[in-house]
Amino acid sequence: MAMVIRVRFKRAAKLYDFDPNGLELHNGMSVVTETARGVELGECMSGVMDVPDERLVLPLKPILRIATEQDLAMQKRNEQAEKEAFDIAIDRIAEHKLEMKLVDVEYAFDRSKIIFYFTANGRVDFRMLVKSLASIFKTRIELRQIGVRDEAKMLGGIGPCGRPICCRTFLSDFTPVSIKMAKEQNLSLNPTKISGLCDRLMCCLKFEDYLYEKEKGNGRNRRREQPDMPQVGTMVATPLGKGKVTTVNKAKRTATVQLSQDNIVTLEWDELVDASQAGEE
């Protein structure tokens, strides 16, 4: 077991474990840490806690100090400088006529380097751009090409559901999403309806997927008091009469049954019996 504190450096970013270094730390506290990228300012997302050795990523970097007023003021100056650097970089990209879109700019906490994040359809020769930026900022310049999902995470926005997009608010990592998930959930396969702001499949398709996978895995071993899922297109007997299953909601364990052309009802699975079995009885 080891004592660790979990720290986040950006909103909705991945959490990293650090050595508390004997400091009294708590959730929400700003700290200055040593990282693989150098010295950074982050926010504690937990209290000091014990973590089994097998779950640790060694070696643990130490927390250098609790952030001071000077550290916080430095961070604010960096944020203001990032906005100015963004505008300058936009002008230089246009000057060099590069086919790239600048997404974000990030100063290292100690200003030892500036990172420019961009998207592009292919490889971009930005060597002259780097020289131009280095002559202006007099520090190390890094240009990093990112994907469209990373762009959405950095910029944020409102999703089709009317809420701030998940990757900007709480998702720390992107998980694989497939069109099969949309099919299993009986969603429209229209790309405009199942794609997010990044024009990729919405991350929230993954949220309920485990319910559908669980239903498929337990189908054969389900107990008698837990009825099998009705299949779309089958005829079933209901307390209201016989009808055809048109849609199935696996999360709520309900099915929509068309009893007649104008009579469509939604019932729980345990109220349905296969029409062929009902006839045998």
Buried (B, 14 or more C-beta within 10 A) or exposed (E): EBBBBBBBBEEBBEEBBBBBBEBEBEEEBBBBBBBEBEBBBBBBBBBBEEBEEEEEEEEBBBBBEBBEEEBEEBBEEBEEBBEEBBEBBEEBBEEBEBEBEBBBBBBBBEBEBBBBBBBEEEEBEBEEBBEBBEEEBEEEBBBEBBEBBBBBBBEBEEBBEEEBBBBBEEBEEBEEBEEEBBEBBBBEEEEEEBEBBBEBBBBBBBBBBEBBEEBEEEEEEEEEEEBEBBEEEBBBBBEEEBBBBBEBBBEEBBBBBBBEEEEBBEBEBEBBBBBEEBEEE
